[in-house]
Amino acid sequence: MKLTHKLREKLWGEDGPYSEVHLIIETRILDDREARKFVIVELNINPLSFEILKKNRKQFKDDLLIQELIDHAEYRGQPFGYITCAFMNEYTDPTVLIEADKHAEYSKKALIKIHKYVMDYLRIKST
C-alpha cells in the first residue's frame, strides 16, 4: 500500500500512527447535585490503523482484546477516529481506579501491537 498524503492524514501522526488511551473520571450531575462518578477507559484509534486492522483481523484471531475492539469501535469522523470503551465502572472506592489503570495498560499494549502491525504493513520505520 502506497502511503499517500491523504492516507498519512488518516494516521494522525507526522511519521507514523498515532492513537490515544483516555482514563476519564466522569461526574454525572442530576438536578442540582452530583449524582454519581464513573471511571472510564476509552480508546481513540486513528482511522487508517483501524481500517487496516479490520481488513486483516485474521492476523489477530487469538487476541480477544483486539477482536472486541474491532467489533465495538464506532467511527466518529476524522478528528476522533474510531472510539471504543475498554472499561467503565462506577467510582465507589479507590479500587475502581486501580482496575481502570489495569485496563488502560492492556489498552496501551494493544494499541502498540496494532501500531507495530500497521507500521510493518505500510513499511514505516520507527522514529
Backbone hydrogen bonds in HBPLUS format (Angstrom, degrees):
<---DONOR---> <-ACCEPTOR-->    atom                        ^
c    i                          cat <-CA-CA->   ^        H-A-AA   ^      H-
h    n   atom  resd res      DA  || num        DHA   H-A  angle D-A-AA Bond
n    s   type  num  typ     dist DA aas  dist angle  dist       angle   num
A0008-ARG N   A0004-THR O   2.89 MM   4  6.12 158.7  1.93 152.6 159.1     1
A0009-GLU N   A0005-HIS O   3.04 MM   4  6.31 149.8  2.13 146.7 153.8     2
A0010-LYS N   A0007-LEU O   2.96 MM   3  5.10 127.6  2.24  98.4 112.8     3
A0011-LEU N   A0008-ARG O   3.01 MM   3  5.20 153.7  2.08 104.4 112.9     4
A0012-TRP N   A0009-GLU O   3.26 MM   3  5.36 150.0  2.36 101.8 109.9     5
A0048-LEU N   A0010-LYS O   3.13 MM  38  5.12 178.3  2.13 124.0 123.7     6
A0018-TYR N   A0011-LEU O   3.02 MM   7  6.15 144.0  2.15 168.4 164.7     7
A0020-GLU N   A0044-ASN O   2.84 MM  24  5.05 163.3  1.87 149.0 154.3     8
A0044-ASN N   A0020-GLU O   2.89 MM  24  5.05 163.8  1.91 142.4 147.0     9
A0022-HIS N   A0042-GLU O   2.70 MM  20  5.07 171.3  1.71 162.2 165.0    10
A0042-GLU N   A0022-HIS O   2.89 MM  20  5.07 156.3  1.95 142.9 150.6    11
A0024-ILE N   A0040-ILE O   2.76 MM  16  4.99 170.4  1.77 157.0 159.9    12
A0040-ILE N   A0024-ILE O   2.82 MM  16  4.99 162.8  1.85 147.0 152.3    13
A0026-GLU N   A0038-PHE O   2.77 MM  12  5.07 159.4  1.81 152.6 157.9    14
A0038-PHE N   A0026-GLU O   2.80 MM  12  5.07 154.8  1.86 145.2 153.9    15
A0028-ARG N   A0036-ARG O   2.82 MM   8  5.35 178.2  1.82 168.6 168.9    16
A0035-ALA N   A0028-ARG O   2.72 MM   7  5.54 158.3  1.76 154.2 161.3    17
A0030-LEU N   A0033-ARG O   2.91 MM   3  5.64 150.8  1.99 166.7 173.4    18
A0033-ARG N   A0030-LEU O   3.08 MM   3  5.64 153.5  2.16 128.4 136.7    19
A0091-TYR N   A0037-LYS O   2.73 MM  54  5.29 165.8  1.75 129.8 134.9    20
A0039-VAL N   A0089-ASN O   2.84 MM  50  5.54 166.5  1.85 165.4 167.0    21
A0089-ASN N   A0039-VAL O   3.05 MM  50  5.54 152.2  2.12 147.9 156.7    22
A0041-VAL N   A0087-PHE O   2.88 MM  46  4.94 158.5  1.92 135.6 137.7    23
A0086-ALA N   A0041-VAL O   2.75 MM  45  5.37 152.5  1.83 150.0 158.5    24
A0043-LEU N   A0084-THR O   2.85 MM  41  5.40 166.5  1.87 162.3 167.0    25
A0084-THR N   A0043-LEU O   3.11 MM  41  5.40 149.9  2.20 142.2 150.4    26
A0045-ILE N   A0082-TYR O   2.78 MM  37  5.04 167.7  1.79 150.0 154.1    27
A0082-TYR N   A0045-ILE O   2.93 MM  37  5.04 165.9  1.95 150.5 150.9    28
A0050-PHE N   A0046-ASN O   3.19 MM   4  6.42 165.6  2.22 159.3 163.6    29
A0051-GLU N   A0047-PRO O   2.98 MM   4  6.17 161.1  2.02 150.3 155.6    30
A0052-ILE N   A0048-LEU O   2.93 MM   4  6.15 161.8  1.97 155.2 159.6    31
A0053-LEU N   A0049-SER O   2.84 MM   4  5.96 159.3  1.89 148.5 155.2    32
A0054-LYS N   A0050-PHE O   2.81 MM   4  6.01 165.8  1.83 155.6 158.7    33
A0055-LYS N   A0051-GLU O   3.03 MM   4  6.12 158.0  2.08 141.7 147.9    34
A0056-ASN N   A0052-ILE O   3.04 MM   4  6.16 137.5  2.22 141.5 152.4    35
A0056-ASN N   A0053-LEU O   3.12 MM   3  5.15 128.7  2.40  95.4 109.0    36
A0059-GLN N   A0056-ASN O   2.93 MM   3  5.81 156.4  1.99 127.8 133.5    37
A0060-PHE N   A0057-ARG O   2.89 MM   3  5.35 155.7  1.95 113.2 121.2    38
A0061-LYS N   A0058-LYS O   3.29 MM   3  4.92 158.5  2.34 109.4 105.7    39
A0063-ASP N   A0060-PHE O   2.93 MM   3  5.30 166.6  1.94 120.7 124.5    40
A0067-GLN N   A0063-ASP O   2.99 MM   4  6.26 158.3  2.04 154.7 161.7    41
A0068-GLU N   A0064-LEU O   2.90 MM   4  6.10 159.8  1.94 153.6 158.4    42
A0069-LEU N   A0065-LEU O   2.93 MM   4  6.12 152.4  2.01 143.1 151.5    43
A0070-ILE N   A0066-ILE O   2.99 MM   4  6.23 159.9  2.03 149.5 153.4    44
A0071-ASP N   A0067-GLN O   3.03 MM   4  6.26 157.9  2.08 145.0 151.3    45
A0072-HIS N   A0068-GLU O   2.90 MM   4  5.99 146.3  2.02 151.6 159.0    46
A0073-ALA N   A0069-LEU O   3.00 MM   4  5.67 140.6  2.16 149.7 153.8    47
A0074-GLU N   A0083-ILE O   2.88 MM   9  5.28 158.1  1.93 138.8 144.2    48
A0083-ILE N   A0074-GLU O   2.89 MM   9  5.28 164.8  1.91 140.8 142.1    49
A0076-ARG N   A0081-GLY O   2.82 MM   5  5.54 165.2  1.84 157.0 161.4    50
A0080-PHE N   A0077-GLY O   3.14 MM   3  5.70 137.3  2.34 115.3 125.8    51
A0081-GLY N   A0077-GLY O   2.69 MM   4  5.46 149.7  1.78 167.7 177.1    52
A0096-VAL N   A0093-ASP O   3.09 MM   3  6.04 161.3  2.12 129.9 133.7    53
A0097-LEU N   A0094-PRO O   3.08 MM   3  5.38 127.4  2.37 104.4 116.5    54
A0098-ILE N   A0094-PRO O   3.36 MM   4  6.78 151.8  2.44 145.9 153.4    55
A0099-GLU N   A0095-THR O   3.01 MM   4  6.29 159.7  2.05 148.7 153.3    56
A0100-ALA N   A0096-VAL O   2.89 MM   4  6.10 157.4  1.94 147.1 153.9    57
A0101-ASP N   A0097-LEU O   2.89 MM   4  6.04 155.5  1.95 145.3 151.7    58
A0102-LYS N   A0098-ILE O   3.13 MM   4  6.44 148.4  2.24 142.8 150.6    59
A0103-HIS N   A0099-GLU O   3.13 MM   4  6.51 156.7  2.19 148.0 153.7    60
A0104-ALA N   A0100-ALA O   2.86 MM   4  6.18 148.7  1.95 148.5 158.3    61
A0105-GLU N   A0101-ASP O   2.93 MM   4  6.20 152.1  2.01 146.2 153.1    62
A0106-TYR N   A0102-LYS O   2.98 MM   4  6.33 161.5  2.01 151.4 155.9    63
A0107-SER N   A0103-HIS O   2.92 MM   4  6.05 155.8  1.98 143.6 150.8    64
A0108-LYS N   A0104-ALA O   2.89 MM   4  6.15 153.3  1.96 146.6 153.4    65
A0109-LYS N   A0105-GLU O   3.03 MM   4  6.30 163.9  2.05 153.1 156.8    66
A0110-ALA N   A0106-TYR O   2.95 MM   4  6.21 153.7  2.02 146.8 154.3    67
A0111-LEU N   A0107-SER O   2.91 MM   4  6.18 161.0  1.95 151.7 156.4    68
A0112-ILE N   A0108-LYS O   2.92 MM   4  6.17 157.0  1.97 151.1 157.6    69
A0113-LYS N   A0109-LYS O   3.00 MM   4  6.19 157.4  2.05 145.4 151.5    70
A0114-ILE N   A0110-ALA O   2.90 MM   4  6.18 157.0  1.96 149.5 156.0    71
A0115-HIS N   A0111-LEU O   2.79 MM   4  5.99 166.5  1.80 152.6 156.3    72
A0116-LYS N   A0112-ILE O   2.89 MM   4  6.10 158.6  1.94 149.7 155.3    73
A0117-TYR N   A0113-LYS O   3.07 MM   4  6.32 158.1  2.12 145.1 150.9    74
A0118-VAL N   A0114-ILE O   2.89 MM   4  6.18 164.1  1.91 157.2 161.7    75
A0119-MET N   A0115-HIS O   2.79 MM   4  5.96 159.0  1.83 152.1 158.1    76
A0120-ASP N   A0116-LYS O   2.99 MM   4  6.21 157.6  2.04 147.5 153.1    77
A0121-TYR N   A0117-TYR O   2.82 MM   4  6.03 161.9  1.86 151.6 157.6    78
A0122-LEU N   A0118-VAL O   2.82 MM   4  6.00 153.5  1.89 150.4 156.5    79
A0123-ARG N   A0119-MET O   2.79 MM   4  5.57 106.5  2.34 131.6 148.6    80
A0124-ILE N   A0119-MET O   2.74 MM   5  4.73 160.7  1.78 140.3 145.6    81
A0123-ARG N   A0120-ASP O   3.15 MM   3  4.79 149.4  2.25  93.8 103.0    82
